[in-house]
């Protein structure tokens, strides 16, 4: 039984195309034709994206800036002291005062049609 050839048959029109030439050169020098362009794109991309990132951080720095001493004094003069107990109890007591706690009735929540009410 004859053995198969290890080389694929390529017609003369295929062997003259750019793809065929690139494929044969790629087999001989893979780094030069694949690795080097890949690394070049990565390095060039970092150089292109660095100014874009710098612009982004500069815009953020313009929004968030340090306050001058005069601005700090102006803010602290208008500030009122905050007591957490007063804030919590004041809000809680106002809500309770609006409700009548002596007259209440326990009611079941109305269920939607077809929904189980949880009773056995």
N, C-alpha and C positions, 0 to 999 in steps of 0.2 A: 504494500500500500504506500502511495507516495505521501510525503509530508507536505504540510502547507507552508507557503513562504511566509517569512516573518515581516516582509515589507508589503505594505498595501499598494495596490495598483492605482496609479494616478495618471490620468491622461495628460497629454502635452499642454492642453489649454488650462488645466488646473495647476500645473507646475509653474506656469508663468504668472499666476495671479499674486497679488500682494499678500493674501492670507497664507498661501503655501510657502512663500519665501519667509514670512515672519515665523511660521511654525517650524520651519527647518532651522532658522537662526536661533529660535527660542530653545530648541533642544540642545544647541551648542553652548549658548551663553544665557542662562535663565536670569541671573541677577542683573545683567546689563540691560536686558529688554523688559523685565518685569519689576524687579526689586528697586532699581535705581529710579525709574519714573514714579513708583509708589512713594518712596522716601522723599523725592523732590516735591510731590504734591503735599505731603504732610508738613514739610518744613515751610513751603511757600504759604500754606494755609495758616500756619501759626503767625507768620509775619503780616498777613492780611488781616487776621482777626484781632491782633494785639491793639491796633488803634481803635477798633470798634469797641473793645472791652474798656479801653481807657476813657472813651467818650461816655460810656454808660456809667462808670464810676464817678466821673467828673460831674455829671448831671445829678447823681445821687448826693454828692458832696455839696452841691449848691443848695439842695433842699434842706439837708441836715447840716447845720453849721453851729459853731460855738457861739454862745451869747457873750456880749460884752458885759463889763461890770455894771454899767448903767442900766442895761436891760435886766440884769439879774436883780438889781435893787428895785426897779419898777415892778417887777413881777412879785417879789416878796412883800412889798408894801401893801398890795391889794389882796394878799392871801389870807384866808381865815384858817384858824386851827381846826383840825378835824379830830373828833373823838369817835372811835368806832362804836362804842357803846351807845352814844347819843344817836348816831346815824341809824344803827340797827333798831334800837328800841323806838325811836321816833317814827320810823316807817312802819314798824310792826304794830305799834299802838294805834296809829291812824287807821290802819286797816281793820283792827279789832273794834275800834270805836264806831265805825260805820255799820257794824253788824249788831243785831239784837241777839245776845248770847243766852238770854233767859227763855225765850220762846222759839224753840226749833223743833222740827219734826224730821225723823229719819225717813227718807224716801228711796225707793229703788230706782235705778237709772232705767229709763225706757229703752227697750231693745228694738232693733230693726226687725222688719217682717222676716220671718223664717230663721232668725237668729236664736240660738238657745239661751235661755235666761239663767242657766246654771242650777236650776232646781231639779231635784231627782224625782 
